[in-house]
Amino acid sequence: MSVKRRIQSLILAGALALTLAVPALAAGYKDLPESHWAYSDLMEASELGIIQGVGDGRMAPADTMSWGQFLTMIARTFAPDAYQSATDAGLAWDQAGYAAAADAGLLREEDALPVTAETLGSNISRQDAAVLLYNALPSEAWDVYFVWEQVPDPTLFSDWNTMDSLHQQAVAGLVELGIINGKSDGSFGCNDSIQRCDGTVLVMRVLDVVDSCSQYDSKDITVRILNRTTGQPILPDQQMSVQIGTYLSSLPYQIDTDALKYYNYSWEGGFVDQVSSVCDTYTLYYEPMTQAQREEADFWEKVEQGLASYEDYAKQDFWLKFQGENERKYTLLFGDPTKRRFANQEEAKAAMTTITIPVWKLQGGKKVSSTLSLTVHSAIAEDVKAIFTEIYNDPEQFPIHDIGGYSWRGDSATGEHNCGTAIDINANENYQIRDGQVLVGSLWQPGSNPYSIAPDSSVVRIFAEHGWSWGGDAWAYDSDASQGYHDYMHFSYMGG
């Protein structure tokens, strides 16, 4: 496998997030928790620019949707060129939605729906929204789109006979495609208003059908390649032609990745995973490699050139900067690539050394410079000094009032304190906890207690850059204290 192909494999699942005239990456909304039934659809629609928040960081999913809002959503989705032309002509967003929907045949004069340019602020009913959505569907939808779930018989809705033939046709067509359903009381709710969440979900379901019917159609797209850390371009914008429905993770294969040799992908967004008819521009985000990762990439380059062999891989020094345990770390610490712990206390003590590190302490509410002593394995002593020097020099100036390193905890202990490769920081304020039961320490209050270590702190970041793991998330899915095992005070060179 060539180096170029190896790097392409690494970025296969590369992060891609859609960019439009609206903000490219959908930020979270404080009134839209992940548990909300429409969360994924609302976030995807936000990424696509179909819907926007209402200000103050809110999505207002339960707010009633007006004609203007719904027409704007369907115009942005199914008539984006017409909508853009209307806004370019100076029309307000709702007037632009009205004009674009009429121009694209979504809002048809012969349907005589109860809306005019002067009544866009009135609420839209479920049955009228159904007509607009029905008009957006291609004629082949019922032949191409397969519905796995069993759908209800629309004629059994208790209010079916209150609808005229226009609305019955639209509702029946949408029900057949699994886009819309009845209500729990047995009715369709034809005259009920719809909420922002309901309307968005319906639009996204119709978009799914439209994209499925167009999945073999070619689409010209622009792919942007940005540095995730700086936001700056790594390569010029790439132009390519792909089919609608193409998985975004396959796009890197069509890009010359030589310039990305020292970058890794970063998942960003995550609610859109395929090329859609509604968007023309996509962005790939990459993070610069760590020094260890760069050295690994250089090693494979040497293998490719015949200057190194695969057998040398496990012996390379870049392994010392990777998290977790490995043969190179074993060799450094114990002189044996198969040995991972000291045999006894005497052997361990002989390998230890005591170092002095710079720290910030809190005195009278102010940070003052100080030092602390720490006993660690002599093979990593200089690295530990470098870590704490970087923490000391970081603008965060994280305060440390107590620290622990080497501690023999019995011949049968499996932890890394026996090895001098584990460090505990501010033990009381960074407790050890298992499934909500505190084992050691008193609290963990990142953001409010200055001694508590936050997941995004300089301490966690700097230790990680040197190949150390943090007990806050090393053995659990994340740093959520209520689930799993966490040791927030603990940093370990071999991840134990």
C-alpha positions as CSV (number, residue, x, y, z in Angstrom):
1,M,0.0,0.0,0.0
2,S,1.4,3.4,-1.0
3,V,1.8,6.2,1.6
4,K,-0.7,8.2,-0.3
5,R,-3.2,5.4,-0.3
6,R,-2.5,4.8,3.4
7,I,-3.3,8.4,4.2
8,Q,-6.4,8.2,2.1
9,S,-7.5,5.2,4.1
10,L,-7.0,7.2,7.3
11,I,-9.3,9.9,6.0
12,L,-11.9,7.7,4.5
13,A,-14.5,8.7,7.1
14,G,-13.2,12.3,7.0
15,A,-15.4,14.9,8.5
16,L,-17.6,16.7,6.0
17,A,-20.0,19.4,6.9
18,L,-22.2,21.3,4.4
19,T,-21.6,25.0,3.9
20,L,-24.2,27.4,2.5
21,A,-25.1,31.1,2.7
22,V,-26.1,30.4,6.3
23,P,-23.6,29.3,8.9
24,A,-22.0,26.1,7.7
25,L,-21.9,24.1,10.9
26,A,-25.1,23.9,12.8
27,A,-24.4,25.0,16.4
28,G,-26.4,23.4,19.2
29,Y,-29.6,25.1,20.3
30,K,-30.3,25.4,24.0
31,D,-34.0,24.5,23.6
32,L,-33.3,21.5,21.4
33,P,-31.9,18.6,23.5
34,E,-30.6,15.4,21.8
35,S,-33.6,13.6,23.3
36,H,-36.1,15.6,21.3
37,W,-37.9,13.4,18.8
38,A,-37.0,15.7,15.9
39,Y,-33.5,16.6,16.9
40,S,-31.6,14.9,14.0
41,D,-34.0,16.3,11.4
42,L,-33.8,19.8,12.8
43,M,-30.0,19.7,13.1
44,E,-29.6,18.4,9.6
45,A,-32.0,21.0,8.2
46,S,-30.1,23.6,10.0
47,E,-26.8,22.4,8.5
48,L,-28.4,22.4,5.0
49,G,-29.7,26.0,5.5
50,I,-33.3,24.9,5.3
51,I,-34.2,26.3,8.7
52,Q,-32.5,28.7,11.0
53,G,-32.8,29.4,14.7
54,V,-35.0,32.2,16.0
55,G,-32.2,34.0,17.8
56,D,-30.7,33.8,21.3
57,G,-29.4,30.3,20.6
58,R,-32.9,28.9,20.3
59,M,-34.6,26.7,17.6
60,A,-38.1,27.1,19.1
61,P,-39.2,23.6,17.9
62,A,-42.7,23.9,19.4
63,D,-43.6,27.3,17.9
64,T,-46.4,27.3,15.4
65,M,-45.2,27.6,11.8
66,S,-46.6,30.4,9.5
67,W,-47.2,30.3,5.8
68,G,-44.2,32.4,5.3
69,Q,-41.9,30.2,7.3
70,F,-43.1,27.0,5.6
71,L,-43.0,28.4,2.1
72,T,-39.5,29.7,2.7
73,M,-38.4,26.2,3.9
74,I,-39.8,24.4,0.9
75,A,-38.4,27.1,-1.5
76,R,-34.9,26.8,0.0
77,T,-35.1,23.1,-0.3
78,F,-36.8,22.4,-3.6
79,A,-36.4,25.7,-5.5
80,P,-33.1,27.1,-4.2
81,D,-32.2,29.0,-7.4
82,A,-35.6,30.7,-7.5
83,Y,-35.3,31.6,-3.8
84,Q,-31.9,33.0,-4.3
85,S,-33.1,35.1,-7.3
86,A,-36.0,36.5,-5.2
87,T,-33.7,37.5,-2.3
88,D,-31.2,39.0,-4.8
89,A,-34.1,41.1,-6.1
90,G,-34.5,42.5,-2.6
91,L,-37.5,40.6,-1.4
92,A,-37.8,39.9,2.4
93,W,-37.2,36.2,3.3
94,D,-40.9,35.3,3.6
95,Q,-41.9,37.2,0.4
96,A,-38.9,35.5,-1.3
97,G,-40.3,32.1,-0.2
98,Y,-43.7,33.0,-1.5
99,A,-42.5,34.2,-4.8
100,A,-40.0,31.3,-5.3
101,A,-42.6,28.7,-4.4
102,A,-45.1,30.1,-6.9
103,D,-42.4,30.4,-9.6
104,A,-41.3,26.7,-9.1
105,G,-44.9,25.4,-9.1
106,L,-44.9,24.4,-5.5
107,L,-47.6,27.0,-4.8
108,R,-50.0,26.7,-7.7
109,E,-52.7,29.2,-8.5
110,E,-55.2,26.4,-9.5
111,D,-55.0,24.9,-6.1
112,A,-56.5,28.1,-4.6
113,L,-54.7,27.6,-1.3
114,P,-55.7,30.3,1.4
115,V,-52.6,32.4,1.3
116,T,-51.5,35.7,-0.4
117,A,-48.4,37.9,-0.1
118,E,-50.3,39.8,2.6
119,T,-51.2,36.8,4.8
120,L,-47.9,35.1,5.1
121,G,-48.0,35.6,8.9
122,S,-51.0,33.4,9.4
123,N,-50.7,29.8,10.5
124,I,-50.5,27.0,7.9
125,S,-52.7,23.9,8.4
126,R,-51.5,20.3,8.0
127,Q,-53.7,19.7,5.0
128,D,-52.4,22.8,3.1
129,A,-48.8,21.9,4.0
130,A,-49.5,18.5,2.6
131,V,-50.5,20.0,-0.8
132,L,-47.2,22.0,-1.0
133,L,-45.1,18.9,-0.2
134,Y,-47.1,16.8,-2.6
135,N,-46.3,19.3,-5.3
136,A,-42.6,19.0,-4.6
137,L,-42.5,15.3,-5.3
138,P,-41.4,14.0,-8.7
139,S,-44.0,11.9,-10.6
140,E,-41.8,8.8,-10.4
141,A,-41.6,8.9,-6.6
142,W,-44.3,6.2,-6.1
143,D,-42.5,3.9,-8.5
144,V,-38.9,4.5,-7.2
145,Y,-39.2,5.1,-3.5
146,F,-39.7,1.9,-1.4
147,V,-41.4,2.2,2.0
148,W,-40.5,-0.6,4.5
149,E,-43.0,0.3,7.2
150,Q,-46.7,-0.5,7.0
151,V,-48.6,2.7,6.3
152,P,-52.1,3.6,7.5
153,D,-55.2,3.7,5.2
154,P,-55.8,7.5,4.9
155,T,-59.5,6.9,4.1
156,L,-59.9,5.7,7.7
157,F,-58.9,9.1,9.2
158,S,-61.9,10.3,11.1
159,D,-61.7,13.7,9.3
160,W,-61.0,12.3,5.8
161,N,-64.4,13.3,4.4
162,T,-64.0,16.9,5.6
163,M,-61.2,17.4,3.1
164,D,-61.8,18.2,-0.6
165,S,-60.3,16.1,-3.4
166,L,-57.2,18.3,-3.7
167,H,-56.2,17.7,-0.1
168,Q,-57.3,14.1,-0.1
169,Q,-55.0,13.4,-3.1
170,A,-52.0,15.1,-1.4
171,V,-52.5,13.4,2.0
172,A,-53.0,10.0,0.4
173,G,-49.9,10.4,-1.7
174,L,-47.8,11.4,1.3
175,V,-49.1,8.7,3.5
176,E,-48.3,6.1,0.8
177,L,-44.7,7.2,0.8
178,G,-44.5,7.1,4.6
179,I,-44.0,10.9,4.8
180,I,-47.0,11.8,6.8
181,N,-49.2,9.9,9.3
182,G,-52.4,10.4,11.2
183,K,-52.7,11.6,14.8
184,S,-53.1,9.5,17.9
185,D,-56.9,10.3,18.1
186,G,-57.5,8.6,14.7
187,S,-57.7,11.8,12.7
188,F,-55.3,13.4,10.2
189,G,-55.8,16.8,12.0
190,C,-56.3,18.5,8.6
191,N,-57.1,21.9,10.0
192,D,-54.5,21.8,12.8
193,S,-51.6,24.1,12.7
194,I,-48.1,22.6,12.5
195,Q,-45.1,23.3,14.7
196,R,-41.6,24.1,13.5
197,C,-40.4,20.7,14.4
198,D,-43.3,19.0,12.5
199,G,-42.9,21.1,9.4
200,T,-39.2,20.5,9.3
201,V,-39.5,16.8,9.7
202,L,-42.0,16.6,6.8
203,V,-39.7,18.7,4.5
204,M,-36.7,16.5,5.3
205,R,-38.8,13.3,4.6
206,V,-39.8,14.7,1.2
207,L,-36.2,15.7,0.5
208,D,-35.2,12.1,1.2
209,V,-37.6,10.9,-1.4
210,V,-36.5,13.6,-3.9
211,D,-32.8,12.7,-3.5
212,S,-33.6,9.0,-3.8
213,C,-35.3,9.6,-7.1
214,S,-32.3,11.7,-8.3
215,Q,-29.5,9.5,-6.9
216,Y,-28.1,8.7,-10.3
217,D,-28.2,12.3,-11.4
218,S,-24.8,14.0,-11.7
219,K,-24.2,17.1,-9.7
220,D,-21.3,19.5,-9.8
221,I,-20.1,20.4,-6.3
222,T,-17.3,22.4,-4.6
223,V,-15.3,20.8,-1.9
224,R,-13.5,23.0,0.6
225,I,-10.5,21.6,2.6
226,L,-9.9,23.4,5.8
227,N,-7.5,23.2,8.8
228,R,-9.8,22.3,11.7
229,T,-7.6,24.2,14.2
230,T,-7.1,27.5,12.3
231,G,-10.1,27.4,9.8
232,Q,-7.7,28.2,7.0
233,P,-7.7,26.4,3.6
234,I,-5.1,23.6,3.2
235,L,-5.8,23.2,-0.5
236,P,-7.6,25.3,-3.1
237,D,-11.3,24.6,-3.5
238,Q,-11.8,21.3,-5.4
239,Q,-14.4,21.0,-8.2
240,M,-15.9,17.6,-8.9
241,S,-18.9,16.0,-10.4
242,V,-20.6,13.3,-8.3
243,Q,-24.0,11.6,-8.2
244,I,-26.6,12.7,-5.8
245,G,-26.6,10.3,-2.9
246,T,-22.8,9.9,-2.9
247,Y,-21.6,9.3,0.6
248,L,-19.5,12.2,1.7
249,S,-16.8,9.9,3.2
250,S,-16.0,8.8,-0.4
251,L,-15.1,12.3,-1.6
252,P,-11.5,12.2,-0.3
253,Y,-10.7,9.5,-2.8
254,Q,-11.2,12.0,-5.5
255,I,-8.8,14.5,-4.1
256,D,-5.1,14.7,-4.4
257,T,-4.0,14.2,-0.8
258,D,-0.3,14.8,-1.1
259,A,-0.8,18.2,0.7
260,L,-2.6,16.4,3.5
261,K,0.3,14.1,4.5
262,Y,0.5,15.7,7.9
263,Y,-3.2,16.0,8.6
264,N,-5.8,13.7,10.1
265,Y,-9.6,14.0,9.5
266,S,-11.8,15.5,12.1
267,W,-15.5,14.6,12.3
268,E,-17.4,17.9,12.2
269,G,-21.2,18.3,12.0
270,G,-22.3,14.7,11.4
271,F,-26.0,15.2,10.6
272,V,-25.5,15.1,6.8
273,D,-23.8,12.1,5.3
274,Q,-24.7,12.2,1.6
275,V,-24.5,14.6,-1.3
276,S,-28.0,16.2,-1.6
277,S,-29.8,18.0,-4.3
278,V,-30.2,21.0,-1.9
279,C,-26.5,21.8,-1.5
280,D,-23.6,22.6,-3.8
281,T,-20.7,23.1,-1.4
282,Y,-19.1,20.7,1.1
283,T,-16.3,21.2,3.5
284,L,-13.7,18.7,4.7
285,Y,-12.0,19.5,8.0
286,Y,-8.6,18.1,8.9
287,E,-6.5,18.5,12.1
288,P,-2.7,18.8,12.0
289,M,-1.0,15.7,13.1
290,T,0.9,15.6,16.4
291,Q,4.6,15.3,16.2
292,A,4.4,11.6,16.9
293,Q,1.9,11.1,14.0
294,R,4.2,13.1,11.7
295,E,7.1,10.9,12.6
296,E,5.0,7.8,11.9
297,A,4.0,9.2,8.5
298,D,7.7,9.8,7.8
299,F,8.5,6.2,8.8
300,W,6.1,4.8,6.3
301,E,7.6,7.1,3.7
302,K,11.0,5.5,4.5
303,V,9.5,2.0,4.2
304,E,8.1,3.0,0.8
305,Q,11.6,4.1,-0.2
306,G,13.3,1.0,1.0
307,L,15.1,2.9,3.8
308,A,13.3,1.1,6.6
309,S,11.4,-2.2,7.0
310,Y,8.0,-3.1,8.6
311,E,9.9,-5.1,11.2
312,D,11.3,-1.8,12.6
313,Y,7.8,-0.3,13.1
314,A,7.3,-1.3,16.8
315,K,10.7,0.0,17.7
316,Q,10.2,3.6,16.6
317,D,10.5,6.4,19.1
318,F,7.2,7.9,18.0
319,W,5.4,5.2,20.0
320,L,6.6,7.0,23.1
321,K,4.2,9.8,22.3
322,F,1.2,7.7,21.6
323,Q,-1.3,7.0,24.3
324,G,-1.6,3.6,25.9
325,E,1.0,0.9,26.3
326,N,3.2,-0.6,23.6
327,E,6.5,-2.4,23.2
328,R,8.6,0.7,22.8
329,K,7.4,2.1,26.1
330,Y,8.0,-1.3,27.8
331,T,11.6,-1.2,26.4
332,L,12.1,2.3,27.7
333,L,10.8,1.6,31.2
334,F,11.8,-2.0,31.8
335,G,14.4,-2.8,29.2
336,D,12.3,-5.5,27.8
337,P,9.6,-5.2,25.1
338,T,7.5,-7.9,26.8
339,K,7.7,-6.6,30.4
340,R,5.0,-4.2,31.6
341,R,5.5,-4.0,35.4
342,F,8.3,-4.2,38.0
343,A,8.7,-7.6,39.8
344,N,9.0,-6.1,43.3
345,Q,9.4,-2.9,45.3
346,E,13.2,-3.0,45.3
347,E,13.4,-3.2,41.6
348,A,10.9,-0.3,41.3
349,K,12.7,2.0,43.8
350,A,16.0,1.6,41.9
351,A,14.4,3.0,38.8
352,M,12.9,6.1,40.5
353,T,14.1,9.7,40.7
354,T,12.7,12.8,42.4
355,I,12.2,15.9,40.3
356,T,11.2,19.5,40.9
357,I,8.5,21.0,38.7
358,P,7.1,24.5,38.3
359,V,3.5,25.1,39.3
360,W,1.0,27.8,40.0
361,K,-0.6,28.0,43.4
362,L,-3.5,30.0,44.7
363,Q,-2.8,32.4,47.6
364,G,-5.4,34.9,48.6
365,G,-7.3,34.4,45.4
366,K,-4.2,35.1,43.3
367,K,-2.0,32.8,41.4
368,V,1.6,32.8,42.5
369,S,4.6,30.9,41.1
370,S,5.9,28.0,43.1
371,T,7.4,24.5,42.8
372,L,6.6,20.9,43.9
373,S,8.6,17.7,44.2
374,L,7.5,14.5,42.5
375,T,9.0,11.0,42.3
376,V,8.7,9.3,38.9
377,H,10.4,6.7,36.7
378,S,13.8,8.1,35.8
379,A,13.3,7.2,32.1
380,I,10.5,9.7,31.8
381,A,11.7,12.3,34.3
382,E,12.7,14.8,31.6
383,D,9.4,14.3,29.8
384,V,7.5,14.9,33.0
385,K,9.4,18.1,33.6
386,A,8.6,19.3,30.1
387,I,4.9,18.5,30.6
388,F,4.6,20.6,33.8
389,T,6.7,23.4,32.3
390,E,4.2,23.6,29.4
391,I,1.3,23.6,31.8
392,Y,3.0,26.3,33.8
393,N,3.6,28.4,30.7
394,D,0.1,27.9,29.3
395,P,-2.1,31.0,29.5
396,E,-4.6,29.0,31.6
397,Q,-2.0,28.9,34.5
398,F,-3.8,25.9,36.0
399,P,-3.2,25.8,39.8
400,I,-1.8,22.7,41.5
401,H,-1.8,22.4,45.3
402,D,-0.9,18.7,45.7
403,I,0.6,16.0,43.5
404,G,1.5,12.4,43.7
405,G,3.6,10.1,41.6
406,Y,5.4,6.9,42.4
407,S,3.9,4.9,45.3
408,W,4.3,1.2,45.8
409,R,0.9,-0.2,46.5
410,G,1.7,-3.9,47.0
411,D,3.2,-6.7,44.9
412,S,-0.2,-7.6,43.5
413,A,-1.2,-4.0,42.5
414,T,-1.7,-3.6,38.7
415,G,-1.8,0.2,38.6
416,E,1.0,2.4,37.3
417,H,1.8,4.2,40.5
418,N,3.9,1.1,41.2
419,C,5.9,1.9,38.0
420,G,6.3,5.6,38.6
421,T,4.4,6.3,35.4
422,A,1.2,7.6,37.0
423,I,0.5,11.1,38.4
424,D,-2.4,12.3,40.5
425,I,-3.2,16.1,40.6
426,N,-5.3,17.9,43.1
427,A,-6.8,14.6,44.4
428,N,-9.6,16.1,46.6
429,E,-11.0,18.2,43.8
430,N,-10.7,15.5,41.1
431,Y,-12.4,12.5,42.7
432,Q,-12.3,8.9,41.7
433,I,-15.8,7.6,41.1
434,R,-17.5,4.5,39.8
435,D,-21.1,4.5,38.6
436,G,-21.8,7.6,40.7
437,Q,-20.2,6.2,43.9
438,V,-17.2,8.3,45.0
439,L,-14.2,6.2,46.0
440,V,-11.4,8.8,46.6
441,G,-11.6,12.6,46.9
442,S,-14.6,14.8,47.5
443,L,-15.7,16.5,44.3
444,W,-15.1,17.3,40.7
445,Q,-16.5,20.7,39.6
446,P,-14.7,21.8,36.4
447,G,-15.6,25.4,35.5
448,S,-16.4,26.4,39.1
449,N,-13.7,24.9,41.2
450,P,-10.3,26.2,40.0
451,Y,-8.5,22.9,41.1
452,S,-10.8,20.6,39.1
453,I,-9.5,19.4,35.8
454,A,-11.8,20.1,32.8
455,P,-11.9,17.8,29.8
456,D,-10.8,20.7,27.6
457,S,-8.2,22.0,30.0
458,S,-4.5,22.7,29.1
459,V,-3.6,19.9,31.6
460,V,-5.5,17.2,29.7
461,R,-4.3,18.5,26.3
462,I,-0.7,18.8,27.2
463,F,-0.5,15.3,28.8
464,A,-2.2,13.8,25.8
465,E,0.4,15.5,23.5
466,H,3.1,13.6,25.4
467,G,1.3,10.3,25.1
468,W,-0.3,10.2,28.5
469,S,-4.0,9.2,29.2
470,W,-6.4,11.0,31.5
471,G,-8.4,8.9,33.9
472,G,-11.4,11.2,33.4
473,D,-12.2,9.5,30.1
474,A,-9.7,6.7,29.6
475,W,-11.9,3.8,30.7
476,A,-15.4,5.2,29.9
477,Y,-17.3,6.5,26.9
478,D,-16.8,10.1,28.0
479,S,-16.2,12.2,31.1
480,D,-19.7,11.8,32.4
481,A,-19.3,11.2,36.2
482,S,-22.6,9.4,36.5
483,Q,-21.7,6.5,34.3
484,G,-18.7,4.2,34.3
485,Y,-15.4,4.5,36.1
486,H,-13.5,7.8,36.2
487,D,-10.4,8.9,38.0
488,Y,-10.2,12.7,37.3
489,M,-7.0,13.2,39.2
490,H,-5.1,10.5,37.4
491,F,-2.7,10.6,34.4
492,S,-0.9,7.5,33.2
493,Y,1.9,7.0,30.7
494,M,0.6,3.5,29.7
495,G,-3.1,4.2,30.0
496,G,-3.6,2.3,33.3
